[in-house]
Amino acid sequence: MNRGLIFVALGGMLGAVARFASVEAIAALLPYTFPSGTFIVNIVGSFVMGAAVGTSERFLIQADWRIFLTAGFCGGFTTMSSFAFENVTLLIDRYYGTFAIYSIATFAACLAAAFLGFVLTRP
């Protein structure tokens, strides 16, 4: 088996477990119609992705560990499929305002978080 696949698989497993635990904890703290857990996880994951790339450039982290963090952990941690389904549910339930705010806020916040993570950690 390719060494990179093992790093992606291990990172993805840990990222998925971290996502599940984080979304559950956040939903318990913020029990609203707005999908706060997925929203926060996507922002944090975007920041970690940007920081992982910036840090790997600054400290020349081995490719295997960069793959572990980016494709593996962040790939398993962030939740685009959950985001899409939650938006479909909001539309079906006719929460149009929440749908619009969630979609726009997630896009803007995740883009900003990825940029910030990268800029703060790059050489």
BELKAJO-V352549 format. One record per residue. N is the residue number from 1. RES is the residue in one letter. SS is DSSP state (A for helix, B for strand, O for the rest). PHI is phi as a letter, one per 20 degrees, with the letter a starting at -180 (NA if undefined). D_FIRST is the distance of its C-alpha to the first C-alpha in Angstrom with 1 decimal. Layout:
n->N res->RES ss->SS phi->PHI d_first->D_FIRST
n->N res->RES ss->SS phi->PHI d_first->D_FIRST
This chain:
n->1 res->M ss->O phi->NA d_first->0.0
n->2 res->N ss->O phi->f d_first->3.8
n->3 res->R ss->A phi->g d_first->6.3
n->4 res->G ss->A phi->f d_first->8.6
n->5 res->L ss->A phi->f d_first->7.2
n->6 res->I ss->A phi->f d_first->7.5
n->7 res->F ss->A phi->f d_first->10.9
n->8 res->V ss->A phi->f d_first->11.9
n->9 res->A ss->A phi->f d_first->11.4
n->10 res->L ss->A phi->f d_first->13.4
n->11 res->G ss->A phi->f d_first->15.9
n->12 res->G ss->A phi->f d_first->16.4
n->13 res->M ss->A phi->f d_first->17.1
n->14 res->L ss->A phi->f d_first->19.6
n->15 res->G ss->A phi->f d_first->21.0
n->16 res->A ss->A phi->f d_first->21.7
n->17 res->V ss->A phi->f d_first->23.4
n->18 res->A ss->A phi->f d_first->25.4
n->19 res->R ss->A phi->f d_first->26.5
n->20 res->F ss->A phi->g d_first->27.7
n->21 res->A ss->A phi->f d_first->29.6
n->22 res->S ss->A phi->f d_first->31.0
n->23 res->V ss->A phi->f d_first->32.2
n->24 res->E ss->A phi->f d_first->33.8
n->25 res->A ss->A phi->f d_first->35.6
n->26 res->I ss->A phi->f d_first->36.8
n->27 res->A ss->A phi->f d_first->38.0
n->28 res->A ss->A phi->f d_first->40.0
n->29 res->L ss->A phi->e d_first->41.6
n->30 res->L ss->O phi->c d_first->42.3
n->31 res->P ss->O phi->e d_first->43.0
n->32 res->Y ss->O phi->d d_first->44.1
n->33 res->T ss->O phi->f d_first->43.5
n->34 res->F ss->O phi->f d_first->41.6
n->35 res->P ss->O phi->f d_first->37.9
n->36 res->S ss->A phi->f d_first->38.0
n->37 res->G ss->A phi->g d_first->34.7
n->38 res->T ss->A phi->f d_first->32.5
n->39 res->F ss->A phi->g d_first->34.8
n->40 res->I ss->A phi->f d_first->34.4
n->41 res->V ss->A phi->f d_first->30.6
n->42 res->N ss->A phi->f d_first->30.2
n->43 res->I ss->A phi->f d_first->32.5
n->44 res->V ss->A phi->f d_first->30.8
n->45 res->G ss->A phi->f d_first->27.3
n->46 res->S ss->A phi->f d_first->28.7
n->47 res->F ss->A phi->f d_first->30.3
n->48 res->V ss->A phi->f d_first->27.1
n->49 res->M ss->A phi->f d_first->25.2
n->50 res->G ss->A phi->f d_first->28.1
n->51 res->A ss->A phi->f d_first->28.3
n->52 res->A ss->A phi->f d_first->24.7
n->53 res->V ss->A phi->f d_first->24.9
n->54 res->G ss->A phi->f d_first->28.3
n->55 res->T ss->A phi->f d_first->27.4
n->56 res->S ss->A phi->f d_first->24.3
n->57 res->E ss->A phi->f d_first->26.8
n->58 res->R ss->A phi->f d_first->29.4
n->59 res->F ss->A phi->d d_first->27.6
n->60 res->L ss->O phi->l d_first->24.8
n->61 res->I ss->O phi->f d_first->22.0
n->62 res->Q ss->O phi->g d_first->18.6
n->63 res->A ss->A phi->g d_first->16.5
n->64 res->D ss->A phi->g d_first->13.8
n->65 res->W ss->A phi->f d_first->16.7
n->66 res->R ss->A phi->f d_first->18.3
n->67 res->I ss->A phi->f d_first->15.4
n->68 res->F ss->A phi->g d_first->15.4
n->69 res->L ss->A phi->f d_first->19.1
n->70 res->T ss->A phi->e d_first->19.6
n->71 res->A ss->A phi->f d_first->17.0
n->72 res->G ss->A phi->f d_first->15.9
n->73 res->F ss->A phi->f d_first->19.1
n->74 res->C ss->A phi->f d_first->21.7
n->75 res->G ss->A phi->f d_first->19.9
n->76 res->G ss->A phi->f d_first->20.1
n->77 res->F ss->A phi->e d_first->23.5
n->78 res->T ss->O phi->f d_first->25.4
n->79 res->T ss->O phi->c d_first->26.7
n->80 res->M ss->A phi->f d_first->27.6
n->81 res->S ss->A phi->f d_first->27.5
n->82 res->S ss->A phi->f d_first->29.7
n->83 res->F ss->A phi->g d_first->31.9
n->84 res->A ss->A phi->f d_first->32.4
n->85 res->F ss->A phi->f d_first->33.2
n->86 res->E ss->A phi->f d_first->35.6
n->87 res->N ss->A phi->f d_first->37.4
n->88 res->V ss->A phi->f d_first->37.8
n->89 res->T ss->A phi->f d_first->39.2
n->90 res->L ss->A phi->f d_first->41.6
n->91 res->L ss->A phi->f d_first->42.8
n->92 res->I ss->A phi->f d_first->43.3
n->93 res->D ss->O phi->e d_first->45.2
n->94 res->R ss->O phi->m d_first->47.2
n->95 res->Y ss->O phi->e d_first->46.4
n->96 res->Y ss->A phi->f d_first->46.7
n->97 res->G ss->A phi->f d_first->47.5
n->98 res->T ss->A phi->f d_first->44.6
n->99 res->F ss->A phi->g d_first->42.3
n->100 res->A ss->A phi->f d_first->43.6
n->101 res->I ss->A phi->f d_first->43.5
n->102 res->Y ss->A phi->f d_first->40.0
n->103 res->S ss->A phi->f d_first->38.6
n->104 res->I ss->A phi->f d_first->40.4
n->105 res->A ss->A phi->f d_first->40.0
n->106 res->T ss->A phi->f d_first->36.2
n->107 res->F ss->A phi->g d_first->35.8
n->108 res->A ss->A phi->f d_first->38.1
n->109 res->A ss->A phi->f d_first->37.0
n->110 res->C ss->A phi->f d_first->33.3
n->111 res->L ss->A phi->f d_first->34.0
n->112 res->A ss->A phi->f d_first->36.3
n->113 res->A ss->A phi->f d_first->33.9
n->114 res->A ss->A phi->f d_first->31.1
n->115 res->F ss->A phi->f d_first->33.7
n->116 res->L ss->A phi->f d_first->35.2
n->117 res->G ss->A phi->g d_first->31.9
n->118 res->F ss->A phi->f d_first->31.1
n->119 res->V ss->A phi->f d_first->34.6
n->120 res->L ss->A phi->f d_first->35.1
n->121 res->T ss->A phi->d d_first->32.1
n->122 res->R ss->O phi->f d_first->31.9
n->123 res->P ss->O phi->f d_first->33.6
